């Protein structure tokens, strides 16, 4: 029985190295996007500021485009970075 399984495994076509590399690259590119999406949903502000400039700007537009005295305390420091221009710039 083990010999049959081994023969079946050896007879199966192997994926090409380029196909495996392409799948790996796609999975690696998707991972940061997923992590940023999750961080945005969880409002993980430090992670978003460091790794996710698009999400940071989206969150800033949602939370900081109002009078500074009406910003939720949770977002006060986050919004301050955008008000003062010290937040990461979009696209960097």
N, C-alpha and C positions, 0 to 999 in steps of 0.2 A: 504494500500500500504506500509506504514512504517513497519507494522508488518511482511509482506512478506519479505521485505528487511532484516529485523533483523533476521528472521528465516533462510534465505539463508546465511547470514553472519555467524550465529552460526553453521549451518550445514556444512560449508566448513571445510575441514581438516586443522588443524594447523600444521605448520612446526615444526619439532622437535627442541628442544633447541640446540642440537649439530649441526644441519644443519645451524641454524641462527648464532651460534658462529663461525662456519667454514667460512660462507660468510663474517662475520664481520672481522675476522682475515685476510682473503684474501684481502678484500678491504683496510684494514689498511696497509698491507704490500705493496700493489700496490701504495698507495698514495705517499710515499717517493720516489719511483722510478719515478713516473710521475712528481713529483716536481723537481727532479734532472734533468730529461730529459728536462723539460721546462726551467729550469735555464740554462742548457747547451746551448739550442737553443737561449736563450736571452742573453747569455754571462754574466749572473749575477755572477760575480766573487766572491763577499763576501759570497753569499749563497753556491756556489759550494765549496769554500774552507772549509766552516764550516760543511756542511752536505753531501757532495757528493765526497768522495775521488776518486772513479773510474773516474768520469767525470773530476775532477780536474787534474788527471794525463793525461787523454786523451787530455784535452785542453792544458796542459803544453807541451805535445809532439807536438801538432799541432802548437803552437805559440812560444815556447821557445827553441826548438832544432835548434838553429842557433846562429850566433855571437850576443853577447849582444847588439852591436851597430845597428843591423838590426831588432831588436824587435820593433813592433809597440808601440808607447807611451802608448796606451790603456792598454797594457799588461806588461809594464815595472815593475811595483810593483809586480804584480802577478808572473812574471818570476823570479824576484829577490828572492822571497821566495823559489823557487825551486833551484835556483843557490846556495843559501846559506844553503840549507837543513833545513830551518825553516818552510816549507810548511808541512801540514799534510802528514803522510806517508800512502802509499797505504795499505788498509786493516784495518786501525784503525778508 
